[in-house]
């Protein structure tokens, strides 16, 4: 990832790492996947469609059967919200906000609800007033 080799196999590998983020049974593996994926998403040239593909995969797995997988997804979203440029966070806020709020309301796990609340708080603190208004005008 650090060499920024722009070849299709790197992009395919990142999709596999995104999936491993949810399915790995060891917390160290999930943490490593988060760090690799974040480095990729921040440093690699990504089209809007490619970024949305990764976000869709992460958000789509927020209802993963195993609690640790859901927590890993919420951790990844928290990492994205806190490390992406503010402009990008504003752009993705509508896409991410409602699925995270649904986790906050509907998750059986108190750990997941707590983490979802933390992600919502981080998201709302990073977006500009215009994006904030768009979220609550729906």
N, C-alpha and C positions, 0 to 999 in steps of 0.2 A: 504494500500500500504506500509506503513512504517514497518509493521510487516513482510513483505515479505513472506506471506503465499503462497506456491506454490501449488495452486489447480486450476483445469481447470476453475472454475467459475470466478476467478479473471481475467483470460485472456479474457474470454467472456465479462465480465463487461467492460473491457478496450476498446473492440471493440464498445460497446454501447456508452461509453463516447466519443470515437473518432467521432462517428456519431453525438452525441449531440453537439459537438464542432461546427458543421456547422449549425445545425438546431435550436439551442436555440435562442430565440428572445431577451433575456436579455444579455447585455455585461458582467455582473458579472458572469453569468452561464458559458458563453464561456471562460472567464478568469479562472474560477475555473477548468473547464475541461482541459484547457491547463496545469495548474499546476499539476493536478493529473496525467495526461497522461505523462508529462515530468518526474515526479517522478518515475512512473512505468517504462518507457523506459530506464531511467538511472540506476535504482536500481535493477530491476528484472532480473533474468536470462532469456535471450531471445536467441533463435536460430536466425541465419541469416534469415531464412524463416519467422519467426514470426516478426522480425523487418521490413522486406520487406512488410509483410502483412499490418502493421500499416502505413508505408510510402506510400504504394499503395493507401490505403484508403484516406490518407490526400491529396496526389497529385491528385487522381481521383476526389476529390471534389474542386479542385482549379477553376473549371468552374461552381461552384454552382450558381444557378440562382440569389440568393440574395447576394448583395455586402458584407454585414456583415459576411456572411458565408465564402466568398472567403478571406476576410481580416483575419478571424479567422484561416483559413488554412495557410495563408502566415505567420501570427504571430507564429503559431505552428512550421512551418518550420524554421523560424528565431530563435526561442527558441532552437530547436534541433541543428541547425548549431552552435549556440553560446555556448551551454552547453554540447554537447557530446564530448567525447575525440577526439583529433585530428585524431587519427587512424581511428575511425569510420566515421568521417566526410569525410576523404579521400575515404573510401570504398563506401559511399553513394553518393558522389558528382556527378558521371555520371548519376545515377538514378534520382537525383533531379534537376540537372542543366537545362536541356532543357525544362521540363514542367514549370519551374519558368520563364525562358526567354520568353516562349510563352505567359505567363501572362503579362510580361513586355511589349510585343509588341502588343498583341491582346485585352487586357482587355479594356472595355468601361469606366471603372471607373478610374479617375486620382488617387484616393487614393490607389487602388489596384496596379496600375502601379508603383506608388511611393514606396509602400511596397515591391513589387517584385524586384525593383531595389535595395532596401536596403538588401534584402535577397541574391541577386546575389553578391553584394559587400561583404557581410559577408562571404559567401561561398568561394569566390575567395581569400579572405584574410586569410582563415583558412586552405586551402589545401596546400599540398607540391608541389614543382615544377613538379614532375612526374605526379601527378594527374592533375595539371593545363595543362600540355602538352597534356594529353589524352583528355581533354575536347575540346581543340582547334585543335586537329589533325583529328577530325571527318569530 
